[in-house]
Amino acid sequence: MKLTATKVDKAKPRDNAFKLSDGDGMFLLVSPKGGKAWRLKYRIHGKEKQLALGTYPEVSLKLARERRADARKAIAAGIDPSAQKQAEKRAQNAADTFEAVAREWIKARSGEWGESNRHQVTRRLERDAFPWIGTTKVHELEPPEVLRMLRRTESRGAIETAHRVKNLVGQVMRYAVATGRAQRDPTPDLAGALKTKRAKHHASLTTPAAIGPLLRDIDGYEGQFVTRCALQLAPLVFVRPGELRKAEWIEFDLDKAEWRIPAERMKMDAPHIVPLSEQAIEVLRELDPLTGCGRYVFPGARSDDRPMSENTLNAALRRLGYDKDQMTGHGFRSMASTLLNEQGWNRDAIERQLAHAERDNVRAAYNYAEHLDERRRMMQAWADYLAGLKRGANVTPIKSASAV
């Protein structure tokens, strides 16, 4: 006789466990303490086995019957439902490890990232996180385990990398929370636990008396023409060296005097506009006949299909006699930042032109054109100022309207 919902609900415990059958091998097992569990008794490959279908009242009579029907279909197809359930459980457990969730998160975010950013994030996790916490279930990951992992990175002197890995682990864990596989992100509990990141200062010339000779030395550079052009453009646009050497012709509109760098090539993952001064356009027009038919403005010496090497600008500066403690490719940014601030230009316009970090990432993505009119004036005034220093003139900088 089949069970009813009322009979299941009113079944009382006895001194010993007992069964209430519903037919087709399914029964309700009632324990002496009142627990009620659904079981399915079946035979497959000549062996008698049992399958747990859930506990009552979490699994109702109706749901238990549905699970019985599914199990019977599997048995009829020669599939052992117990083995199938165990395999699914193992697969679910594997899907809940930190590495599995992290790779899923990377895949979900890939549409927002450029290829280089995706590769960098993946490589950082593969090197500094997966070997230590990759097999840990995300719902079991606790602050001490994360800290032990980060200490390994920190111990090799990679302080900034340790902070970046901590940030990545936090993003993965928040994704795990959002997808229902973890209850919380443990990384906020590590605030103050890591060594403080040291500010990285790039050697730079920031006095007019030193800048003029540098610019004249660059104009007299006797190495590769493409390298000389890159050195000439660097102080005029003061972008990061990687953004300069990977510049593509398609990003430039010389008639509009603009260079628009896409988000995937920017450190802060937001598009960036560089207003081009007359002097910058002159450099680019001089270079155009040589590299304008290719992809990169500054192709590598060995292949037009690859950008200039990351060491090229610094090596050229060394060739000109400037050692690493005097000037670097990144130093053109410090040069511009220092002098433009001293000249009284709007600090927000300077920071926007330097494409420094925006506290609000959403704001950064939509305000890349912020202060653009003032930045156009500033970039031309800056180029004129540098031209004066190069001539050896006693230059009075043109300041922004807001500073006078």
VOGU-3710 file (C-alpha; in Angstrom, 3 decimals, decimal comma):
1> mkltatkvdk> 0,000/0,000/0,000  1,424/3,339/-1,053  2,182/6,012/1,480  0,307/9,286/1,901  1,662/12,633/2,988  -0,402/12,400/6,169  0,903/8,948/7,050  4,496/10,092/6,510  3,985/13,166/8,659  2,331/11,268/11,538
11> akprdnafkl> 4,763/8,349/11,642  5,999/8,135/15,273  9,352/6,690/16,421  9,524/3,271/18,062  12,101/1,521/20,171  13,716/0,200/17,019  14,067/1,676/13,530  11,328/0,625/11,121  10,382/1,014/7,454  7,247/2,285/5,719
21> sdgdgmfllv> 7,140/1,068/2,123  5,893/3,117/-0,831  6,515/0,426/-3,459  9,035/0,040/-6,267  11,758/-0,411/-3,673  11,290/2,968/-1,965  10,637/3,204/1,754  10,738/5,667/4,625  13,177/4,705/7,368  12,095/6,036/10,779
31> spkggkawrl> 14,794/6,052/13,486  14,195/5,651/17,243  14,968/9,360/17,662  12,301/10,361/15,126  14,504/10,999/12,091  12,914/10,127/8,749  14,977/9,232/5,679  13,980/8,116/2,191  15,750/5,059/0,787  15,562/3,154/-2,482
41> kyrihgkekq> 16,374/-0,542/-2,554  17,417/-1,839/-5,982  19,482/-4,442/-7,800  22,015/-3,759/-10,533  24,654/-6,002/-12,102  23,476/-8,804/-9,812  24,020/-6,837/-6,585  21,475/-5,453/-4,140  22,126/-1,848/-3,155  20,492/1,134/-1,458
51> lalgtypevs> 20,331/4,761/-2,539  19,654/7,665/-0,157  16,954/9,928/-1,593  16,980/12,588/1,148  15,430/13,271/4,516  11,901/14,270/5,435  10,538/16,969/5,635  13,264/18,594/3,450  12,385/16,023/0,777  8,644/15,557/0,511
61> lklarerrad> 6,892/12,344/-0,524  6,299/13,825/-3,979  9,952/14,779/-4,456  11,138/11,400/-3,156  8,970/9,673/-5,762  10,445/11,900/-8,499  13,941/10,916/-7,401  12,916/7,264/-7,365  11,643/7,591/-10,941  14,931/9,178/-12,058
71> arkaiaagid> 16,917/6,425/-10,352  14,793/3,704/-11,981  15,422/5,234/-15,418  19,166/5,149/-14,763  18,985/1,516/-13,606  17,025/0,582/-16,726  19,840/2,131/-18,782  22,425/0,067/-16,906  23,659/3,000/-14,796  24,174/2,567/-11,069
81> psaqkqaekr> 22,471/5,617/-9,460  24,675/5,357/-6,348  27,854/5,474/-8,433  26,378/8,282/-10,514  25,564/10,275/-7,378  29,084/9,818/-6,026  30,591/10,921/-9,353  28,392/14,024/-9,385  29,414/14,773/-5,806  33,098/14,451/-6,704
91> aqnaadtfea> 32,584/16,737/-9,701  30,777/19,267/-7,528  33,550/19,154/-4,949  36,127/19,716/-7,699  34,098/22,655/-9,015  34,157/24,266/-5,566  37,931/24,389/-5,158  39,613/27,785/-5,177  41,382/27,046/-8,471  38,185/25,924/-10,211
101> varewikars> 36,242/28,963/-9,009  39,134/31,279/-9,900  39,352/29,943/-13,460  35,581/30,265/-13,803  35,832/33,872/-12,573  38,617/34,618/-15,063  36,511/33,195/-17,886  33,518/35,275/-16,774  35,628/38,453/-16,733  37,582/37,794/-19,934
111> gewgesnrhq> 35,148/39,805/-22,036  36,019/42,906/-19,988  39,791/42,386/-20,115  42,386/42,522/-22,812  44,414/39,406/-23,578  47,491/40,701/-21,767  45,521/41,482/-18,618  43,866/38,047/-18,622  47,245/36,375/-19,055  48,783/38,437/-16,241
121> vtrrlerdaf> 45,971/37,620/-13,788  46,074/33,917/-14,681  49,856/33,729/-14,418  49,875/35,506/-11,051  47,334/33,094/-9,573  49,071/30,065/-11,087  52,395/31,090/-9,591  51,418/32,551/-6,205  48,031/31,083/-5,234  47,060/27,786/-6,863
131> pwigttkvhe> 50,036/25,745/-5,585  49,074/26,557/-1,984  45,274/27,030/-1,869  44,149/25,757/-5,276  42,670/22,491/-3,938  41,002/24,093/-0,910  37,205/24,345/-1,065  36,206/28,002/-1,204  33,764/27,578/1,675  36,629/26,239/3,818
141> leppevlrml> 39,193/28,931/2,994  40,098/30,861/6,147  42,286/33,945/6,738  45,267/32,054/8,260  45,573/29,812/5,189  45,451/32,799/2,840  48,030/34,628/4,956  50,416/31,657/4,919  50,171/31,645/1,126  50,841/35,390/0,889
151> rrtesrgaie> 53,812/35,111/3,249  55,528/32,878/0,687  55,299/35,636/-1,914  56,286/38,265/0,608  59,325/36,237/1,732  60,953/36,541/-1,688  60,737/40,323/-1,483  57,735/40,658/-3,805  55,750/42,920/-1,472  53,664/44,589/-4,158
161> tahrvknlvg> 52,898/41,230/-5,775  51,694/39,866/-2,420  49,232/42,758/-2,168  48,069/42,210/-5,748  47,542/38,486/-5,119  45,565/39,289/-1,966  43,347/41,557/-4,046  42,829/38,840/-6,669  41,965/36,239/-4,011  39,410/38,687/-2,621
171> qvmryavatg> 37,783/39,143/-6,025  37,599/35,376/-6,556  36,093/34,848/-3,115  33,477/37,553/-3,638  32,549/35,761/-6,868  32,291/32,505/-4,879  29,946/34,236/-2,427  27,850/35,659/-5,269  27,511/32,204/-6,872  26,499/30,540/-3,603
181> raqrdptpdl> 29,648/28,505/-2,977  31,094/30,416/-0,045  29,701/32,431/2,836  32,331/35,145/3,036  35,540/36,633/1,666  38,365/36,086/4,202  40,757/38,717/2,805  39,350/41,773/4,692  40,502/40,060/7,903  44,089/40,361/6,646
191> agalktkrak> 44,110/44,169/6,728  47,494/45,264/8,067  48,918/41,733/8,083  51,227/42,218/5,095  54,286/44,430/4,904  53,633/47,908/3,577  54,277/48,379/-0,096  57,255/50,608/-0,766  56,693/53,487/-3,119  58,537/52,868/-6,352
201> hhaslttpaa> 60,439/55,923/-7,521  61,724/56,083/-11,066  64,871/58,066/-11,695  64,065/61,304/-13,471  65,485/64,698/-14,360  63,180/67,438/-13,075  65,261/70,628/-13,232  65,180/72,847/-16,331  68,985/73,017/-16,349  69,186/69,217/-16,757
211> igpllrdidg> 66,195/68,740/-19,057  67,465/70,997/-21,846  70,685/69,008/-22,397  68,754/65,733/-22,246  66,422/66,861/-25,018  69,345/67,984/-27,154  71,077/64,645/-26,554  67,911/62,825/-27,668  67,791/64,839/-30,915  71,386/63,822/-31,529
221> yegqfvtrca> 70,824/60,118/-30,844  72,735/58,075/-33,451  71,049/54,718/-32,933  67,912/53,406/-34,650  65,675/56,119/-36,136  62,558/54,511/-34,616  64,179/54,571/-31,184  65,106/58,231/-31,555  61,500/59,065/-32,458  60,232/57,152/-29,416
231> lqlaplvfvr> 62,645/59,095/-27,190  61,500/62,375/-28,750  57,811/61,546/-28,265  58,166/60,228/-24,684  58,497/63,622/-22,917  55,757/65,141/-25,085  53,087/62,556/-24,140  54,509/61,170/-20,827  52,542/57,920/-20,994  53,845/54,731/-19,380
241> pgelrkaewi> 56,684/53,101/-21,354  54,560/50,046/-22,142  51,773/52,235/-23,502  54,256/54,101/-25,700  56,149/51,160/-27,167  52,918/49,250/-27,933  51,281/52,249/-29,628  49,386/51,327/-32,807  48,811/53,642/-35,738  45,083/52,900/-35,700
251> efdldkaewr> 44,858/54,664/-32,311  46,048/58,023/-33,730  44,049/60,749/-35,419  46,666/63,312/-36,401  44,076/65,633/-37,958  42,235/65,815/-34,625  45,549/65,828/-32,732  44,504/62,892/-30,548  45,855/59,547/-29,456  43,166/57,307/-27,979
261> ipaermkmda> 44,622/54,357/-26,080  42,068/51,536/-25,592  41,251/50,310/-22,096  42,863/46,911/-22,551  46,279/48,525/-22,948  45,968/50,815/-19,932  47,147/49,884/-16,464  43,849/51,049/-14,955  41,661/49,283/-17,543  40,054/52,529/-18,715
271> phivplseqa> 40,461/54,221/-22,127  42,800/57,207/-22,218  42,997/60,283/-24,458  46,353/61,914/-25,118  46,044/65,348/-26,785  48,884/65,735/-29,265  50,905/68,920/-29,416  52,213/70,301/-32,700  55,647/68,969/-31,751  54,294/65,462/-31,104
281> ievlreldpl> 52,491/65,431/-34,451  55,701/66,516/-36,159  57,542/63,501/-34,701  54,769/61,139/-35,800  54,575/62,556/-39,326  58,328/62,141/-39,666  58,027/58,489/-38,595  54,930/57,705/-40,676  56,724/56,981/-43,999  58,853/54,333/-42,273
291> tgcgryvfpg> 56,354/52,477/-40,039  52,959/53,895/-41,024  52,066/50,904/-43,209  52,443/48,519/-40,292  50,574/47,949/-37,071  52,981/49,403/-34,544  54,244/52,969/-34,438  57,444/51,690/-32,847  58,013/48,153/-34,150  60,801/45,958/-32,854
301> arsddrpmse> 64,184/45,918/-34,539  63,814/42,270/-35,585  60,142/42,109/-36,584  57,470/44,589/-37,667  54,879/42,269/-36,131  56,095/42,908/-32,589  56,403/46,172/-30,672  59,657/47,664/-29,536  61,377/45,779/-26,701  60,643/46,985/-23,175
311> ntlnaalrrl> 64,370/47,607/-22,641  64,911/49,728/-25,736  64,288/53,196/-24,292  66,326/52,612/-21,157  69,149/51,106/-23,212  69,094/54,190/-25,471  69,290/56,498/-22,459  72,290/54,524/-21,197  73,888/54,907/-24,639  73,386/58,662/-24,308
321> gydkdqmtgh> 75,261/58,561/-21,004  72,352/58,629/-18,522  72,614/55,832/-15,972  69,661/54,182/-14,219  69,960/56,521/-11,236  69,658/59,598/-13,450  66,913/58,895/-15,997  64,576/56,113/-17,088  61,853/55,754/-19,691  59,293/56,027/-16,896
331> gfrsmastll> 61,046/59,159/-15,632  59,435/61,337/-18,310  56,200/60,987/-16,323  57,822/62,233/-13,122  59,414/65,062/-15,088  56,043/66,231/-16,414  54,196/65,717/-13,134  56,748/67,669/-11,107  57,073/70,659/-13,418  53,414/70,938/-14,432
341> neqgwnrdai> 52,434/71,042/-10,764  55,103/73,631/-10,088  53,778/75,697/-12,994  50,328/75,797/-11,428  48,308/73,643/-13,782  45,106/72,107/-12,408  46,160/69,071/-10,372  43,098/67,101/-11,489  43,957/67,759/-15,144  47,532/66,607/-14,551
351> erqlahaerd> 46,419/63,432/-12,763  43,906/62,660/-15,492  46,572/63,135/-18,163  48,919/60,847/-16,235  46,048/58,288/-16,142  46,613/57,695/-12,474  44,303/55,409/-10,492  40,745/56,592/-10,042  39,266/55,622/-6,687  35,951/54,876/-8,331
361> nvraaynyae> 36,614/52,431/-11,203  33,229/53,113/-12,804  33,927/56,848/-12,754  37,326/56,223/-14,306  35,806/54,302/-17,206  33,354/57,077/-18,079  35,415/60,190/-17,317  38,472/59,507/-19,439  37,683/62,755/-21,333  37,522/64,787/-18,112
371> hlderrrmmq> 39,311/68,196/-18,226  40,049/67,515/-21,898  39,987/71,151/-23,085  42,367/72,183/-20,337  44,554/69,150/-21,014  44,835/70,176/-24,688  46,082/73,619/-23,637  48,395/72,081/-21,067  49,965/69,583/-23,484  50,714/72,262/-26,078
381> awadylaglk> 52,080/74,629/-23,430  54,227/71,792/-22,058  55,621/70,999/-25,514  56,398/74,688/-26,108  58,117/74,852/-22,726  60,290/71,810/-23,557  61,128/73,298/-26,946  62,360/76,408/-25,199  64,500/74,402/-22,799  65,968/72,488/-25,737
391> rganvtpiks> 66,959/75,773/-27,413  68,642/76,806/-24,186  66,333/79,749/-23,708  65,381/81,184/-20,330  61,802/79,911/-20,523  58,866/81,362/-18,615  56,247/78,587/-18,646  52,727/79,334/-19,842  50,462/78,572/-16,901  46,854/77,482/-16,952
401> asav> 44,161/80,115/-16,742  43,127/78,771/-13,334  46,583/79,541/-11,934  46,753/83,204/-12,898
//
